Amino acid sequence: MLFEQDENKVAIREGVKAVCNQFPDAYWRARDEDGKFPEEFHRAMAEGGWLGMTLPEEFGGSNLGVAEAAMMMHAVGNSGGGMAAASTIQINLFGPHPILLFGTDDQKKRWIPDLVAGKQKVAFGVTEPNSGLDTSSITTFAEKVDGGYRVSGNKIWTTTGQVATKIMLLCRTVKREDCAKRSDGITLFYTDFDRSKLEVKRIPKMGRKAVDSNMVFIDDLFVPDEDLIGEEGKGFRYILTAMNAERVIIGSVAVGLGMDALQRAANYAKERKVFGRLIGMNQGIQHPLAENWMKLEAAWLMCQKAAMLYDEGKNCGAEANAAKFLGAQAGYEAAERAVLTHGGMGYAKEYNVERLFRESMIMRIAPVTEQMIMCFIGEHVLGMPKSY
C-alpha cells in the first residue's frame, strides 16, 4: 500500500507538518547565518513525541517502523528546514538501533528514555580522516584496562559534536593486521561526551551550518565496561544493522526537500512576468520542472518499497541503497532547477532556494557515495565481480 493511502501514515505527516509549521523560513535562514543548533525545533519535536518514533513503547517511544519514519522525515525535509531540520533529529531514528539489538536491558533503560525525551544529543563517532568509507581501516584504538577501556584516536565529520552529550564510538580493540578478517576486532561503545578528553574542532562547510560537523581528537578517554555495546570485536556488524534504515531515511528527506524546492519554483513561475508574460507559460520553464516532479515521485516510490521491505524483515539492501541514490539525485536536481527558475533571485537568500540547493548536495555524498552504491548494485544485484 502506498503511504498516501495509509491513514496512519498520512496522520503522521500532518502531525509532523503541524510542528514544522511553527518554524518558518526566517527561522531557518537565521540558523543558516548564525550556526546555532536548532534547540527550539529539537525541543518541539521531542515534546510532540516524534524523537521516539522507532523506539520501543516501554522506553517512551512509539514502536513504529521505518515506513513511518520515512513519512515523518519526508515531511521534515519538505517543511522548509531542509537538511538542517532533518539532521537535528534523524540520528534518533537509526542511531540507537545497535543498542536495541545488542545492548543489555540495563543499557536500554539508562539510555533510550533520555533520547526519546530529547534530554540527550548523540554524536556519531565512526568516520576517520584516513579511512573514509573503508570503515575497517579505522585506527582509533580502545585499550583494555581495569574497569573499562582507554581510547585514543581521531574522528572526522562527527555531527553535533558541539552540543552532544553522548557519543556512539567505533574503535579498534585489535589492530587490523592482527585480525583474520579486516572487519574483525572493531568494537562499539556508547558513552559520555567527555570534553576534557575530546577536543572538538568545527569544520566550516557549504551548507547545514546549524548542525555542526567536526574533527574530534580523542586523548586517553576512559570508557567504562558498562558502556560497551554487545561483544568486543563485533562492532562493525552492529553498525551495519542501522545502515539500510539510514539510507531509506536520507532518501526520504532528499525527496521532501526536492518537493519543497520544486513547489517554490512552480509558485515563482506562476507569479513572475518577463517580456509581458508569466515565465511559467514557457515550456523551457515548465518541462524541466515537470521532469523534476516525475523523478521525485519515482524516487519516493523506491523509498516506500525499501521501507516496507525493511519492516517486513526482508532483504532490502538494494532497494535501500537505490532509495538513497535516487532520492538524493532527484532532490539535488530539483533544488538546482529551483535556483535557475528564480533566475537572479534564486541566488538571493530571501527566496530560500539557494539554501535548499546547498543542503541538497550533502545527501549525494553522505552517508555513502553514489559510486559505492553503484558498486553494491553491480556486485550484489547484477552479479558482477567486486570492483574495489
N, C-alpha and C positions, 0 to 999 in steps of 0.2 A: 504494500500500500504506500502510495506517495505521501510524504509528510503533510502536504497541504490538504490531504483527505482525512487525516487523523485529528480528531477534535482535541485530543490531549496535547498533541504537539503544536497545534495552532494556538491553544491556550497558553502554552509555554512561550511561544513567540510574542503573543500580545502582552503577557506579563512582563517579559524582559524589555520589550519596547517601552512600556509604561515607565520603567525605571530609567532607561536610557534617555527618554524624552526630557527628563529633568536636567540634562546636561547638553545644552545647545552648542552650536558651532563655536560661539565665543569662548566657552569653557575650554574646548579642545585646542583652539588657537592659542589661548593663554598658556596652556600646559606645553604646547609646542614651542612657545617663546621662552618660558621660564624654566622648563625642565623639571618642574616639581612633580613628584609622584601623585597620581590622581586619587588621593586619600578619600575624598568625598564620594567619588564613584565607587571605589572599592568598598567603602562602608555601606553605601546604599545597596549594592549587590549582596553584601553579607546579610544586611537586615531583611532583604527580600527572600533570603533562603537560597539564593542561586549559587553560592560558592560550594554548596554541598550536593549539587545535582547528581553526581555519580557515586556519592559516598553512602555507606550503609545508614539506615534509619536509626540504628542503635547508637550511632555517634552524632546524631543530629542531621544527617543527610536525607536525601530523597530516594536513594537506592534506584535511580533510573539509569538508562543505558546511554551508549554513545550516540544512538539516534536522537535522543532528547538533547544531549549535549551539543550535537551538531546543529540542531534547530536553534538552540539558545545562542550559540556563538555566531551563527549566520545572522541572527537578529542584532547581536552586539556589533558585528562588523558593518552592518547596514545602517547603524544608528547615527553616523557622523563622526563617531570617535575613532573609527578605523582600527588599525592595528594597535594604536596606543591603548584604546579601551580594552581590546581583546587580550593584550599581553598583561594587563593589570590583573586578570583573573584566571586565564586559561590553564596555568600550571595546576590549579586545584582540581581540574577535570582529569588529568592523566598523571601528574606528578606523584600523587600518593599511591598509585597502583601497586608498586612493589611492596609497600608497607602492608596493604590489604592482603596481598597474595602470600607474602613470605614473612611478615612481621609477627611477633608474638601478640597474644591478647593484651598484655600489659602495654606494649608499644602502641597498639592501636588506640587504646584508651587514653594514653598520655598525649598522643599527637593529633589524631584525627579531629576530635571535637574543636580544638583551637583553630584548625584550618577552616572548618565549616563556619565558625563564628567570625572569622576574619581577624582573630587575635594574633595569628602568626602569619608572616610572609616568608616564602621559601625561595631561596636561590638554588639554581641547578648547577652544580659543580662537576661537569663532565668533560667538556672540550678543553684541549690544551693547545698552546701555541704551535707545537711541532707535531701534533697528531691529527688535527682537523677531524675529518670523518672516520679516520682509522683509529677507532676508539681503543683497539687492542694495543696501540702504541703508546698509550699514556704512561707517564713515568712518575707522577705524584705517588709517593710511597708511604704506606702506613706500617710502621714497625711495631710489632707486638711487644708490650711492656706489661708490668703488673697492673691489673685492673683495666687495661684498655690498649690504646694504640697511640703512637706519636706520628703525626702526619706532617710531611713537608713536600712542597712542590708548587706548581703554578697552574692556574686555570685561566681561560680566556672566554669572552662572550658570556660571562656569568650575569644573567639577567637579575635585576632588582638587588644587586649587591649593596647598593647604597642604603637600602631600607630593610633588608632581610633580617629576620631574627633566627631563621633556621637555614641549613644548607643540606641538600641531598648531594652527597660527596662520593664520587667514584675514585678509587685508589687501587694501586697495585699492592698486594701483600706478598707476592712472589714476583721476582723480576721476569720479564718476558723470556729472556734467554734460558731461564731455568724451568720453563713450562713445556709440557708435551704439545699442547695446543696454544696458539697465541692468545686466545680468548680466556684461557685459564689464569688463575692467580689474581683476578680482579675482584675487589670487594666493595660492597656498597654500605654506606653509613648515612644516617640522618641525625644530625647533631646541631648543637647551638652554634650560631654565627658569632664566634668569639673574636671581636675586633682587636683584642690585644695580640692575637696570633695571626690574624688575617689582614693583610694590607690590601685595600681596595682602591684601584685607580680607574676612574670613569673613562670610557672610550667615547670621544666626540664622534658622532655619526650622522648619517644622511637624514634619517627620519626617526620617528618614535622616540623623541627626546625625553618625554615624560617617564618612560620606562627604561631605566638605565641599563647599559651593558658595561662590563668591567673586566679588567685584568685583576686577578686575585693571586697574591703571593702568600703562600702558607708556610709559616715558620714554626715548627715544633708544636703544632696544635694537638692537644690531648683530647682523644675521643674515648669515652668510657665504653666498656664492653656492652653495656645495655643499649648503646646506640648503633650496634652492628645489626644490619638487616639480614635475616636468614643465615646462611652459612658462609664462612670465609672462603673466598676464591670463586664464588658463583655470581658475583655482582653483574658481570656482563650479561648473563642470561636474564637476570632480574630486570635490568634496564630495558631489554628488548621487549618485555611484556607490555610496556606503555607506548611503544613507538607507533603501532598501527592506529591506535586511538588518537595519538597526537597528529598523525598525518591527516586523518579524517577531519579533525577539528580545524587544523590550519587551512585545509581546502575549503571548508565551510565559511570560515572567516573571510578568506580571499574572495569567494563568490559574493558574500554580503557586501564587502567593501566595493567590489566592482559594480554591483547593482546600485549602490548609493551614488557612485560617480556617474554611472550611466543615466540615472534619473536626473541628476543635476545638469548634465549635458543636454538632455532632451528638453528640460524646462527652459534652459537658456535659449535653445534653438527655437522655441515657441514664442520667445519674447524679443529677441534681438533682431533688429532690422538693419540691413545694409543694402545700398542701392535701391531703396524703396520697397524691399520685400523681406519677409521673415527668412532668416537663414535656414530654418527648418523646412522650407519649401524646396530647398535644393537637394537633389539626390546625392550630391557629393558630401552632404552632411548626414542625410537620412541613412544611406546604405551602410556606412561604417558602424553607425550606432545600432542598426538592426542586426548586423553581423555580431557585434558585441553581445547583444541580448541572446542570440542563439547559442553562442559559445558558453556564456554564463549559465544558461539553463541546462545545457548538456553536462557541464561540469557539476552542477548541483545534483543532477540525477546520479552521477557517479558517486558523489559524496553520500547520497542516500543509500545507494546499493551497498557501498562499503560499510556504512554504519549498521545496516540491518544484518549483514553477514557477520560482523563483529559480535553483535548482540546475540546472535543465534549460535555463537561458538564455532562458526565455520571458518575455514581458511580464507583470509581476506587480504593477504599481503599485496597481491597485485592490484586489487581494487583500491586499497587504502593509499598505495603509492600513486596510482593513477588519479585518485581524487585530489591529492595534494598537487600533483603536476598540472592537471587540467585547471583546477581552481585557481592556482597561483598565476598561470599564464593568462587565463581569461580575465582575472581581476586586474592584472597589470595592464593588459591591452585596453580594457575599458577605462581605467584611470588615465592612461596616456591619451586616449581619444577624447576624454572629457576636457583635458587641458587644451588640446588642439581645437576642439569645438568652441571653446571660450575665446580662442584667439589670444590677443594680448592680455585680456583679463584673466585668462587661465593661468598666467604667470603671477597674478596678484594673490596675496594671501586672503584677501577679502572673500573670494569665491570658494575657497577651501579645496578646490580640486588639485592644486599643486601639492597640498599636504597629503591628500589621499594617494597621489601618484608616487610621492617619495616613500610613503609607508607600504605601498604595494610591492616595492622591489624586494623587501626582506623576505617575503614569502616565496619568492623564486629561488632564494639562496638557502634559507634555513627552514626546518632543521636538517634537511637533506637536499643536496643539489639536484637539478634536473638530470644531469649526466648520470649520477648514481642511480636515480630512478630508472632511467632507460637501460642501464646495465642490469638492474634487477629484472626488468621485464624481459630483456633479451635472454638472460640466463634461465630464469625460473618459469617463464611463461612460454617462450619460444624455443627453449631447449638448446640454445647455442652455448658454446664454451665460455667459461668465465674469462672476462677481458681485462681483469686487473688483479 
